[in-house]
């Protein structure tokens, strides 16, 4: 978990975190002249709220570089940042993977996506960052929309305004939408189907999900997503999610090795 360019005390905290079982992921972002200041470090911390939710709770800290190890220890190991004062703000952060050393497509296509979102489609209150590996590099270019926790991939220039402004044609969700990290993998397949039915207002609905039945011999599960819309109305979507086949794809760009990936779809969706 350490890196040679990090201070030794920071490397120590990261090494302890790597040996721990704390359910948390760490991503790096490249400083941006518009958002960053010399001599200080910005940390964005997102955590899952209790009960149904629409977006992750967000804390943001700006500390001198000499206090970074203490802040990471508080956030990652102690899970208690009370010794540090968060900065105020309600930004939306788009983290675009540009991690070329992990996958060349992330560097090539991710950098182009970052520049388009950062400079061609700027929006008030929206920050766009270059980020480290966020997984799913075979879907490059990819991004995480925070604090909502939605993942997007296979991005194309015409989709950028629709994703930023939440106006993307719902027929294109199958192409670009990777899922909402507030749910498990199979539940995410059902969540996308509900998203297509409900429209963009769905992103503001508080949700929770669970698997209610499973048929391992058919690689099939039945899931339920309970939701509370922004207007206070509520309900539950129930969906049958089944494996429809497999595809072979490259494990990484430039790597001849292929991996087999299962494909899932919703075969029944009902609202009650």
C-alpha positions, 0 to 999 in steps of 0.5 A: 500500500506504500509508494516510494514518493510518499513520506515515510510516516504516510507509508507507515500508515498505508502499510498498516492499513494494507494489513488491516481488514478495514472495509475501505478503499483508497484512491489518489487524485492529482492536484489541480491548480484550480482546486489545490494549494501548495503545501497542503493536502486535500482528502475527500472521505465518503462513508455509507450512511445508515439505512436507505440512502441516495448518496454517501456522506461526505467529509472533506479535509485540507491539512498541511502535508506534515499532518497527512499521516495523522489524518489518514490514521484517523480516517482509515484505521481509527475511523474517527476523524473528530480530531480534524475539522472538515472544510465546508462545501457541497461539491460534486466530484467526478474522478476520472481514471487516468492511471496509464501505468495500470492500463494504457487505455486509462491513460489514453482514453481517460486523459481525453475524457478528463480534459473534455469534462474538465475544460469543455463541459465545466459546471458550477460546483462540479470538480473534475479530477485525474484519479488512480485505478478505480477498477474496470479498466476494460471499460475505459474511459471510466469515472466515479461520480461522487458523492452519489457513488455512481460508476460510468464507463465506455464513455464517449464525448456525446455522453459527457453533458448528459452525465454531468447534467443528468439528462442522458437518454435513458436508452444509453444506460446500457452503454455507459452506466456501470452501476451504483456502489450503494448496492451489491453486484446483482442488485446493481443489475436490477437498479439499472433496470429501475433507473431506466423505468423511473428516470433521472429522479431515481438518483435522488431516491433513497434506496436499500437492496437485498437478495431474497432468493437464489437458484445457484444451479441457474446462476439466478437471484431474486432481489428487492430494492426498497426506495423512498422517492424525493417526494416521499412516496415509496415502494419496492422493485423486485427483479429476477437477475440471471446469467445470460451467457459469457464473453471473452475479453482482454484482462488488460490493454496490451495483455494477450491473456483473455478472461471469461466474464459473465453477462447478467440481465433482468428477466422480470421486474415488478413494482409493488 
